[in-house]
Amino acid sequence: METNISKTLFEKAKKVIPGGVNSPVRACRSVGCDPVFITRAEQATLEDADGNQYLDFVGSWGPMILGHSHPDIVAAVTKAAESGTSFGAPTPLEIDLAEMVTEAVPSIEKVRFVNSGTEATMSAVRLARGYTGKNVVVKFDGCYHGHADSFLVKAGSGVITLGIPGSPGVPEDIVRNTVSIPYNSLEILEKTLRDTALDIACVIVEPVAGNMGCVPPSPDFLSSLRKLTKELGIVLIFDEVITGFRLSYGGAQEFYNITPDLTCLGKIIGGGLPVGAYGGKAEIMNNIAPDGPVYQAGTLSGNPLAMAAGLAALKLLQAPGFYKELNEKSAEFADRLSGTAAQVGIPVTLNRVGSVMTGFFTDEKVYDFDSAMKADADRYGQHYRQMLSQGIYMAPSQFEVAFISAAQRKEDLDRAIKMTEWSFKKLLEK
Ligand SMILES: *Cc1c(COP(=O)(O)O)cnc(C)c1O
């Protein structure tokens, strides 16, 4: 497989863009190769600048649950563009999408649209602080909530794989108000939340962790979290930027039947365009400007192209049986991957929830950040390079998830299994 044009593009990009990329993991450093530059995509296939085709398991890191260039979404965006691309004024499309979101996720009585997941989580935390008059945010090690200052403490794959502890440029004064504790540890959770020396405004959690690889919540984790925060008057924020409209139409909160106070959305909700959203109880949301004193704004928020794309995507996701089919297809694929690993003799712990999964190169259980870190990232790097050479496009880090989309056909997944078997066998050669 020739990637000469991508190599030339990468050299050019590095001169004018830090690291040649606009988001760090795209540089592929943790898997030891250069990125390929993508020029087009359709359904489950990506094409790079050299004309190579890849079966896509990244799905733009989550949004492309329907595959690429879905004709309904392309048509909706095109139609919206013909009427103007931004007005800085309210539009009917925003109401339509807000109504769809509040219907899909009953805990969201009111919703505010922003332009990214980062903006959603950052704003939700500001709101929780403004509402409670308290400062401390509790998060979980290995969970990623975007790159706002207060979250860059033990913050998941992008930060982990670069080996940056938090990040320079984030003042200690800000991080002092962030407490990060292990995921899935009920004992530490209860002790932390009951610590009266802490002035806790909110807990923010990925209901299924997706940024240290896929780490599902243990059976009691989310329900205990809900019970404790309710008892203690702490705002519970579900960061459903990945899980929203992914695990089920109502997100992880429907999937696990737990109702948070605030929810952050992103990725799928924009149908592939830049959209984020945060919402929840009206009583809390009414504190946002202009109704209340907590300020949050955006020149391009509620952008008509983005709203049109989101609306088209959500309509498609309402198709009867959509999630059942996607989740069953993903379960079968995960079983076959585990079977292949066992048969070849490569230790793999496969974690999966719905259509999100990670095969960790370890024979130990993965239930939190420390156990995830036991996975063999170098082995993953080799596997990644081998798979890429055969036209399989996976996440360029051991600590990310694979996303299954509705566009992947049976023959695509068959081919992925075949290539995995070949690659696993090659891992054992030396
Ligand atoms: C991707 C992600 C974010 C950040 O969203 P961006 O659109 O990249 O800013 C926040 N939380 C979670 C759980 C994510 O996976």
The ligand as an SDF file (V2000), in Angstrom:
LIG
                    3D

 15 15  0  0  0  0  0  0  0  0999 V2000
  -15.3180   13.5660   22.5190 C   0  0  0  0  0  0  0  0  0  0  0  0
  -15.7480   13.7570   23.9230 C   0  0  0  0  0  0  0  0  0  0  0  0
  -15.8740   15.0340   24.4930 C   0  0  0  0  0  0  0  0  0  0  0  0
  -15.4130   16.2750   23.7850 C   0  0  0  0  0  0  0  0  0  0  0  0
  -16.1100   16.5520   22.6400 O   0  0  0  0  0  0  0  0  0  0  0  0
  -15.4180   17.4570   21.5090 P   0  0  0  0  0  0  0  0  0  0  0  0
  -16.5060   17.6470   20.5040 O   0  0  0  0  0  0  0  0  0  0  0  0
  -14.2430   16.6900   21.0190 O   0  0  0  0  0  0  0  0  0  0  0  0
  -15.0230   18.7350   22.1470 O   0  0  0  0  0  0  0  0  0  0  0  0
  -16.4080   15.1370   25.7600 C   0  0  0  0  0  0  0  0  0  0  0  0
  -16.7780   14.0420   26.4470 N   0  0  0  0  0  0  0  0  0  0  0  0
  -16.6650   12.8090   25.9340 C   0  0  0  0  0  0  0  0  0  0  0  0
  -17.1320   11.6430   26.7330 C   0  0  0  0  0  0  0  0  0  0  0  0
  -16.1110   12.6150   24.6770 C   0  0  0  0  0  0  0  0  0  0  0  0
  -15.9430   11.3800   24.2100 O   0  0  0  0  0  0  0  0  0  0  0  0
  1  2  1  0
  2  3  1  0
  2 14  2  0
  3  4  1  0
  3 10  2  0
  4  5  1  0
  5  6  1  0
  6  7  2  0
  6  8  1  0
  6  9  1  0
 10 11  1  0
 11 12  2  0
 12 13  1  0
 12 14  1  0
 14 15  1  0
M  END
$$$$
